[in-house]
Amino acid sequence: MPRPTATAFEAEVTAIEDLSHSFRRVTLSGAGMEGFGIEHHPQDLRFKLIIPPGDGAPTFDLPSFLANHEDPSLSWYQAWLQLDEDVRGSMRTYTVREWRDAERELIVDMVLHTSEASDGGPASNWATAAEIGSRLHVIGPARDVPRGRGGIEFDPGTARHLLLAGDETAVPAIASILESLTQPPFAAETLTGHVILEVPHAGDILTLDVPAGMEVTWLVRGERDHGDLMRAAVRETVQPAPDSDAQAVDLDDIDIDATILWDVPRALSGAARNSGTDTPQGERPFYAWIAGEAAAVKDIRRYLVQDIGIDRRQVAFMGYWRKGRAEGS
């Protein structure tokens, strides 16, 4: 039987740290994580958390379900979705903040979305209630299965000027990316650029490990609409060069209420690769990584590509979430 494309691990909470009003750091480890593994710096590597139904530990045997999935007409995810949510639980996507291989510890910075007006959904509620010893399933890379850079979108090539922008849901990924830029093979001393981070509260401004040539701007949203400050900051930071001959291009509209906005260089179609400038991907002088609420990301995408004419091969646009819509709905 071929190896399943997804591997599940049962993880136990071994440490919890409240970083700020909105961020809680959870360390996942335990015997069930022995087979988990990442062979390089995670950067913005994605993985799945399966939140158990109710207030208890996992009861559904997810590892066996994935290992025994054989229906070629359905992906494992489609088959999993057909199960009753009260049995299977809820799936949410996160990025790895840090992987400590020697300790077999997966560090996850989780955003607490709860407010007086509403709850934050199953993942935020689980993170708020989590205690040492709490358990859940993780779907991610197995240490004995080579996967290259699967699940990682950050790919600046030889670009030396970078733009990283995101809301609170992208802060953990950007923090990890910045940390990776201070390590080989990157030459941090030659990098320049801007980091734009929009967070709900002033207390959510965190200390980051940042290359000396990169400027970090924290934007405190407060009562403003989600993404407005980030949009404005990107427009102010990235202006068309007076002597630029880049041609603005028309973009197909993306219905962010019906589909995921995920426009990244390695996944572009042939037609999209031919849009914009003729700069080879390996010779890009500028590279941008934009993630967060889909409406804000879509607006920034339109500005950078359609209005200014930046080559789509120079930017990764990722709608991590959509306001008013749960993942998988």
KALIN-V157749 format. One record per helix or strand. SS is the DSSP state (A for helix, B for strand). FROM is the first residue (numbers start at 1). LEN is the number of residues. If there is no record, write none. Layout:
# KALIN-V157749
SS_FROM_LEN / SS_FROM_LEN
This chain:
# KALIN-V157749
B_7_12 / B_23_7 / A_31_3 / B_36_1 / B_46_6 / A_62_6 / A_76_6 / A_85_4 / B_90_6 / B_98_3 / B_105_7 / A_121_9 / B_135_6 / B_142_1 / B_161_6 / A_168_14 / A_188_3 / B_192_8 / A_202_3 / B_214_7 / A_228_10 / B_262_2 / A_265_3 / A_270_4 / A_281_3 / B_286_8 / A_294_15 / A_312_3 / B_315_8 / B_325_1
